[in-house]
């Protein structure tokens, strides 16, 4: 039994029952693929089910506001995925009459859709012979064939895509693509894979050469930067609070946060007093302040670590931009902010 048929046979026995596998609807498949980018199935499935429940069709998603979409996405991270999801939904409804592109080439034109996602949607929804290459596929191929080319190098990306394209089952590309991804997720796992029970063990190069633990090879990540955030939690006597939308580009674009002052290091109360807080708070004068957390809350992102303090600011009256405290949870916010809101219990 050759490589692809072994995988398909393994998949028929071991595959997980997942809601997006019960449909050929490209909307559902696209939605699941966007959610599962950088996200494990266990974490992503509840979000998928929430989105399908609230927005059962692409027309429903397109008619929603971005704020509503971001709020439903809250906690999943990589928020550009949600913004792209919403933009693409509106594009398909308004420019393509609500009809999904049915091939790899046209799917690739959609915002937020790259090679992997276009291959997944076109093969699973439309049976196009387009090989998927995600983290699971890289791992399976690099180990089975003993390839040590870095998977995140230009050469590696081309090499693995070419190899994957020669292996795909042309008769059932949808099943094969799902099989190899599932095999990587459940059998050929990143750490401590169960090689003894692997149906490919007899011909796996990495197992024979004892290189399972070092494959696939990945070039070192870019340096992680450290930032120091001081959020100003400004509350007035009318139980209103300042909560602003981040409009500049970045990972938290269009999410909401408290007014922010970035510093070069973690600030003490004495150092905080020296800051020109009134300018940050729209010229608002404050009566008193208190530090909520003496020890920095460390929030780790893929490319930066945020050392954060929350300063509780008391003011007599805030500007008209202030919102009622009891409406805070209606706005989409980064996990760092939403966790604080929940713990502070306004």
Residue pairs with C-beta under 8 A, 6 or more apart in sequence:
1 9
3 144
3 167
3 200
3 203
4 167
4 168
4 169
4 176
5 169
6 199
6 200
7 176
7 179
7 180
7 183
7 200
8 169
8 172
8 175
8 176
8 179
9 199
10 179
10 183
10 187
10 199
11 175
11 178
11 179
11 182
11 183
14 182
14 186
14 187
15 21
15 178
15 179
15 182
16 41
16 182
16 186
18 32
18 41
18 45
19 28
19 32
19 45
19 48
19 49
19 52
20 28
20 29
20 31
20 32
20 48
21 178
23 29
24 124
24 125
25 125
26 100
26 102
26 121
26 125
26 126
27 57
27 58
27 100
28 52
29 120
29 121
29 124
29 125
30 100
30 113
30 117
30 121
30 125
31 48
31 51
31 52
31 85
32 44
32 48
33 117
33 120
33 121
34 81
34 84
34 85
34 112
34 117
35 44
35 47
35 48
35 51
35 76
35 81
36 44
37 78
37 81
37 117
38 77
38 78
38 81
39 76
39 77
39 78
41 185
43 76
44 76
47 72
47 73
47 76
50 72
51 61
51 72
54 60
54 64
54 72
55 61
55 64
58 89
58 92
58 93
58 98
58 100
59 93
59 98
61 69
61 85
61 86
61 89
62 86
62 89
62 90
62 92
62 93
62 94
63 93
64 86
66 83
66 86
66 254
67 254
67 331
67 332
69 82
69 83
69 85
69 86
70 79
70 82
70 83
70 254
70 255
70 332
71 330
71 331
71 332
73 79
73 81
73 82
73 332
74 332
74 333
74 335
74 338
75 335
75 338
76 82
77 335
78 251
79 251
79 252
79 253
79 254
79 255
79 334
80 112
80 251
80 253
81 112
83 253
83 254
84 111
84 112
85 112
87 111
87 112
88 110
88 111
88 112
88 113
91 110
91 111
92 98
92 99
92 100
92 110
100 107
100 121
100 125
101 107
101 109
101 110
102 122
102 125
102 126
102 128
103 122
103 126
103 128
104 118
104 119
104 122
104 128
104 130
107 113
107 117
107 118
107 121
107 122
108 114
108 115
108 118
110 118
113 121
115 133
115 161
116 132
116 133
116 134
118 130
119 130
119 131
119 132
119 133
119 177
120 132
120 177
122 128
122 130
123 129
123 130
123 131
123 132
123 173
123 174
123 177
124 174
124 177
124 178
125 174
127 172
127 173
127 174
128 173
129 168
129 170
129 173
130 168
130 173
131 161
131 164
131 165
131 167
131 168
131 173
131 177
132 164
132 177
132 180
132 181
133 157
133 160
133 161
133 164
134 181
134 184
135 184
136 180
136 181
136 182
136 183
136 184
136 185
136 188
137 160
137 164
137 180
137 181
137 184
138 151
138 160
138 216
139 184
139 188
139 190
139 215
139 216
140 180
140 183
140 184
140 188
141 147
141 160
141 163
141 164
141 167
142 148
142 149
142 151
142 160
142 206
142 215
142 216
142 217
143 188
143 204
143 205
143 206
143 207
143 211
143 212
143 215
143 216
144 200
144 203
144 204
144 205
144 206
145 163
145 205
146 205
146 206
146 209
146 211
146 215
147 159
147 160
147 163
147 215
147 216
148 211
148 214
148 215
148 216
148 217
149 155
149 156
149 159
149 160
149 217
150 156
150 216
150 217
150 218
150 219
151 157
151 160
151 216
151 217
151 218
152 218
152 219
153 219
156 217
168 176
168 177
169 175
169 176
187 193
187 194
187 197
187 198
188 198
193 212
195 201
195 204
195 207
195 212
198 204
198 207
201 207
204 212
205 211
206 212
206 215
221 302
222 303
224 303
224 304
224 305
225 303
225 304
225 305
226 304
226 305
226 307
227 262
227 304
227 305
227 306
227 307
228 262
228 263
228 264
228 265
228 266
228 267
228 296
228 306
228 307
228 308
229 260
229 261
229 262
229 306
229 307
229 308
229 309
230 260
230 261
230 262
230 263
230 267
230 272
230 275
230 308
230 309
230 311
231 257
231 258
231 259
231 260
231 308
231 309
231 310
231 311
231 337
231 340
232 242
232 258
232 259
232 260
232 261
232 277
232 280
232 281
232 311
232 313
233 241
233 258
233 292
233 310
233 311
233 312
233 313
233 340
233 344
234 241
234 242
234 258
234 259
234 281
234 284
234 286
234 313
234 315
234 318
234 322
235 241
235 312
235 313
235 314
235 315
235 325
235 346
236 314
236 315
236 316
236 317
236 318
236 322
237 315
237 316
237 317
238 317
238 318
239 324
239 325
239 326
240 318
240 322
240 323
240 324
240 325
241 258
241 318
241 322
241 323
241 324
241 325
241 328
241 346
242 258
242 259
242 281
242 282
242 284
242 318
242 319
242 321
242 322
242 323
243 256
243 257
243 258
243 322
243 323
243 328
243 331
244 256
244 257
244 258
244 259
244 321
245 254
245 255
245 256
246 252
246 253
246 254
246 255
246 256
246 257
247 253
247 254
251 301
252 334
254 332
255 332
255 333
255 334
255 337
256 331
256 332
256 333
256 337
257 333
257 334
257 337
258 310
258 337
259 280
259 281
260 280
261 275
261 277
261 280
263 271
263 275
266 296
266 307
266 309
267 275
267 309
269 291
272 289
272 291
272 311
277 286
277 289
277 313
278 284
278 285
278 286
281 313
281 315
282 319
282 321
283 319
284 315
284 318
284 319
285 315
285 316
286 313
286 314
286 315
287 314
287 315
287 316
288 313
288 314
289 311
289 312
289 313
289 314
290 311
290 312
291 309
291 310
291 311
291 312
292 309
292 310
292 311
292 312
292 340
292 344
293 308
293 309
293 310
296 307
296 308
296 309
297 307
297 308
297 309
297 310
297 336
297 340
298 305
298 306
298 307
298 308
299 305
299 306
299 308
299 335
299 336
300 306
306 336
308 336
310 340
310 344
323 331
325 346
326 346
328 341
328 346
329 338
329 341
333 341
